[in-house]
Amino acid sequence: MKLVGYFNRDGGTFRTTDMLAYEKRAEAAFREAGHDFEAIVFSGKEIIPAMERAARRDDIDGIVAGGGDGTISAAASIAWKNGIALGVVPAGTMNLFARSLRVPLDIWQALDVLATGEIDNVDIASANGRPFIHQFSAGLHARMVRYRNAYSYRSRLGKIRASTKAALGVIFNPPEFEVEFEAAGMRERRWVSAVSVSNNPFGENALLYADNLRSGELGFYTANPLKPLGVARLAIDMLRGKVRENADVMVMHPAEVHLHFPKLRSKANCVMDGELLPLARDVSIQLHPGELKVLVKQGLAAQVNEDERREPAA
């Protein structure tokens, strides 16, 4: 394939990496595997416009994006809209999409896996037409991100510390708001502290990412109005990977969700793939099954299909 690699030097792991050496290793790995490949290093401000320009070309088959979850989310959106393949190099803090795709979290190992990998088709979701690969959320998560953004940090460790402080702030000041939703033929109005819709249901892991991106289902979660103790319990269940067992959480697996916020505040926010955005009064969320082409480890697609066939018997 003809591929172009875009690496965000401002991404967490890349900040302490010799990017010239990494660029040369990436080109060598892909060319040795038979690809026409060029690697380019950009700053965080430059990388998204550069990927958008590349995707409009008619002579490339895909892009390989390296950076944090924000960079990867933007790259996935660009790849989906232009019908090209996406390779993911996990260089951020959480690397949620890379975990779902089972890409090695070591940035050097990831190059070899992607270069010798295969194309697979996975699901992607959208909220009011804007694509996301991980999660749309309002309430607890949005407030935590807003609190975190108020702190200054320059490193991966600093971001983790800021996130911890923000989480404590939300525990002692949880939001409560009204939402109407329509999903899987069910229409309901309720008061909640959190609403979350994920691209495929979350797996049983502390980071809340999907184990399978091919289920053809959204994960739809709401949390009842919570006091500080209830938020703390929910946080503990999240760390245990046992969100479904929390009595205050409702879980559904629809193909689409329609949300309406009847008493929306003017400065209300939502979070999409980690980015804090204004919350619309009406949000229509849809899954687009198998519409995103991704590079994965050779043989992984067949292995996942086999695992899925075994699950009902288990």
C-alpha positions in Angstrom: 0.0 0.0 0.0 1.0 3.6 -0.3 0.9 5.0 3.2 1.9 8.3 4.9 2.9 8.4 8.6 2.0 11.5 10.7 3.6 11.7 14.1 2.6 14.3 16.7 5.8 15.2 18.4 3.8 16.9 21.2 2.1 13.5 22.0 3.0 12.1 25.5 5.5 9.4 24.6 6.9 11.3 21.6 8.0 14.2 23.8 10.8 12.1 25.1 11.6 10.2 21.9 14.3 10.9 19.3 11.8 11.7 16.6 14.4 11.7 13.8 15.4 8.1 14.8 11.7 7.1 15.1 10.9 8.6 11.7 13.7 6.6 10.1 12.7 3.4 11.9 9.1 3.8 10.7 10.1 4.2 7.1 12.4 1.2 7.3 9.7 -1.0 8.9 7.0 -0.3 6.4 9.3 -0.3 3.3 10.8 -3.7 4.4 7.2 -5.0 4.5 6.7 -3.9 0.9 4.8 -0.6 1.4 5.5 2.8 -0.2 5.8 4.8 3.0 6.9 8.2 4.0 7.0 9.5 7.7 6.6 13.1 8.7 6.8 14.7 12.2 4.4 17.6 13.0 3.5 19.7 16.0 0.1 19.2 17.6 -1.3 22.3 15.8 0.0 21.2 12.4 -0.9 17.5 12.3 -4.7 17.5 11.7 -4.6 20.0 8.8 -1.7 17.9 7.3 -3.7 14.6 7.6 -6.8 16.3 6.0 -4.7 17.4 3.0 -3.3 14.0 2.6 -6.7 12.2 2.8 -7.9 14.3 -0.2 -5.2 12.9 -2.4 -6.1 10.1 -4.8 -2.7 8.4 -4.7 -2.6 7.0 -1.1 -4.3 4.0 0.5 -4.1 5.1 4.1 -2.5 7.1 6.9 -0.5 6.0 10.0 -1.2 8.4 12.9 1.0 8.6 16.0 -0.1 10.6 19.0 -2.6 10.8 21.9 -6.2 9.9 21.8 -7.1 13.4 20.4 -4.8 12.9 17.4 -6.0 9.3 16.8 -9.7 10.4 17.0 -9.1 13.1 14.5 -7.2 10.7 12.2 -10.0 8.2 12.4 -12.6 10.8 11.5 -10.5 11.8 8.5 -9.9 8.2 7.4 -13.6 7.3 7.7 -14.8 10.3 5.8 -12.3 9.7 2.9 -12.6 5.9 2.8 -8.9 5.2 3.5 -7.2 2.9 6.0 -5.9 4.0 9.4 -2.9 2.7 11.3 -2.6 3.7 15.0 0.7 4.3 16.9 -0.2 4.8 20.6 1.8 7.7 21.9 -0.7 9.2 24.4 -1.7 8.8 28.0 -4.6 6.4 27.8 -4.4 5.0 24.2 -7.9 3.7 24.4 -8.5 3.0 20.7 -5.2 1.3 20.3 -6.1 -1.0 23.2 -9.3 -1.9 21.6 -7.5 -2.7 18.4 -4.9 -4.7 20.4 -2.0 -2.7 19.0 1.2 -3.0 21.2 1.5 0.1 23.5 5.2 0.2 22.9 5.6 2.7 20.0 8.5 0.8 18.5 6.8 -2.6 18.6 3.7 -1.0 17.1 5.6 -0.1 13.9 6.4 -3.7 13.1 2.9 -5.0 13.9 1.3 -2.4 11.7 3.8 -2.8 8.9 3.2 -6.5 8.6 -0.5 -6.3 9.5 -3.7 -6.6 7.6 -6.8 -4.4 6.9 -9.8 -5.0 9.1 -13.2 -3.2 9.2 -14.4 -1.9 12.6 -17.3 0.2 13.9 -17.3 4.0 14.3 -20.0 6.2 15.9 -21.2 9.7 15.4 -23.0 12.3 17.4 -25.0 14.8 15.3 -22.8 13.8 12.4 -19.5 14.2 14.2 -17.6 10.9 14.4 -16.1 9.4 17.5 -14.2 6.2 18.1 -14.5 6.0 21.9 -17.2 7.9 23.8 -19.7 10.7 24.0 -20.5 11.7 27.5 -22.2 14.4 29.6 -22.4 15.0 33.3 -19.7 13.5 35.6 -17.1 13.0 32.9 -17.6 16.4 31.3 -17.3 18.1 34.7 -14.1 16.2 35.4 -12.6 17.2 32.1 -13.5 20.8 32.7 -11.9 20.7 36.1 -8.8 19.0 34.7 -8.4 21.6 32.0 -8.3 24.3 34.6 -5.0 22.8 35.9 -1.7 23.3 34.0 0.4 20.3 33.2 3.2 19.6 30.7 3.8 15.9 31.0 1.9 12.6 31.0 2.5 12.3 34.8 1.2 15.9 35.2 -1.9 15.0 33.3 -2.5 12.0 35.5 -2.1 14.2 38.6 -4.5 16.8 37.2 -7.1 14.1 36.4 -6.8 12.8 39.9 -7.5 16.2 41.4 -10.4 16.8 39.0 -11.9 13.4 39.9 -11.8 14.3 43.6 -13.5 17.7 42.8 -16.3 15.9 41.0 -16.8 13.4 43.8 -17.6 16.3 46.2 -19.6 18.3 43.6 -21.5 15.9 41.3 -23.8 17.3 38.7 -27.5 16.5 38.4 -29.6 17.1 35.3 -32.7 16.0 33.3 -32.5 14.0 30.1 -35.0 12.4 27.7 -33.7 9.5 25.7 -35.0 7.2 23.0 -33.2 3.9 22.4 -34.1 0.4 21.3 -37.8 1.3 21.1 -37.8 2.7 24.7 -38.5 6.3 25.5 -37.9 7.7 29.0 -37.3 10.9 30.9 -35.2 10.8 34.0 -32.8 12.8 36.3 -29.2 11.6 36.1 -25.7 12.5 37.1 -24.1 11.0 34.0 -24.9 10.0 30.4 -22.4 8.0 28.3 -22.6 6.5 24.9 -19.6 4.4 23.7 -18.6 3.0 20.3 -19.3 -0.6 21.2 -20.0 -1.6 24.8 -17.2 -1.2 27.4 -15.3 -4.3 28.4 -14.5 -5.3 31.9 -11.5 -3.1 32.4 -10.6 -0.1 34.5 -10.0 2.3 31.6 -13.5 1.7 30.1 -12.6 0.8 26.5 -14.3 -1.6 24.2 -12.8 -5.1 23.9 -14.6 -5.6 20.6 -15.1 -3.0 17.9 -17.2 -5.2 15.7 -20.3 -5.9 17.7 -22.6 -3.5 15.8 -23.9 -2.0 19.1 -23.4 1.1 21.1 -22.9 1.1 24.8 -25.5 3.3 26.4 -25.1 4.1 30.1 -26.8 6.5 32.6 -26.2 7.0 36.3 -28.9 8.0 38.7 -28.5 11.3 40.6 -25.5 10.7 42.9 -24.3 12.1 46.2 -20.5 12.1 47.0 -20.6 8.6 48.4 -22.4 7.3 45.4 -19.9 8.9 43.0 -17.1 7.3 45.1 -18.7 3.9 44.8 -19.1 4.3 41.1 -15.4 5.3 40.7 -14.4 2.2 42.6 -16.6 0.0 40.4 -15.0 1.6 37.3 -11.5 0.8 38.7 -12.7 -2.8 39.2 -14.1 -3.0 35.7 -17.5 -3.7 37.3 -19.6 -0.7 36.2 -22.5 -3.0 35.1 -22.8 -4.3 38.7 -23.4 -0.8 40.1 -27.0 -0.5 41.2 -27.2 3.2 40.1 -26.1 2.5 36.5 -28.5 1.6 33.6 -26.9 -0.2 30.6 -28.4 -0.7 27.1 -26.9 -1.9 23.8 -28.8 -0.1 21.0 -27.7 0.7 17.5 -28.7 4.4 18.0 -29.6 6.8 20.8 -31.5 10.1 20.7 -30.9 12.4 23.7 -32.8 15.6 24.6 -31.8 17.9 27.4 -35.0 20.0 28.3 -33.3 22.3 30.8 -29.9 22.8 29.2 -27.7 25.4 30.7 -26.1 27.8 28.3 -22.5 26.7 29.3 -23.2 23.0 29.5 -20.5 20.7 28.1 -20.1 17.3 26.7 -17.0 15.2 26.0 -16.2 13.4 22.7 -13.1 11.3 22.7 -11.6 13.4 25.5 -12.4 16.8 23.9 -14.6 19.2 25.9 -17.3 20.6 23.6 -20.6 22.6 24.0 -23.5 20.3 24.6 -26.4 20.6 22.2 -30.0 20.4 23.4 -30.7 17.5 21.1 -28.1 14.8 20.2 -28.5 12.0 17.8 -26.0 9.2 18.1 -25.6 6.5 15.6 -23.3 3.5 15.0 -21.7 2.9 11.6 -20.9 -0.8 11.6 -17.7 -1.9 9.9 -17.2 1.5 8.1 -13.7 2.3 9.4 -10.8 0.5 7.8 -7.9 -0.1 10.2 -4.5 -1.8 10.2 -4.3 -4.6 12.8 -2.0 -7.4 13.6 -1.9 -10.2 10.9 -4.5 -12.8 11.8 -6.2 -10.7 14.5 -9.5 -10.4 12.6 -9.8 -14.2 12.2 -8.9 -14.7 15.9 -11.5 -12.2 17.0 -14.2 -13.8 14.9 -13.3 -17.2 16.4 -13.5 -15.8 19.9 -16.9 -14.3 19.2 -18.2 -17.7 18.0 -17.0 -19.3 21.2 -18.6 -16.8 23.5 -22.3 -18.1 23.3 -21.2 -21.6 24.1 -19.1 -20.3 27.1 
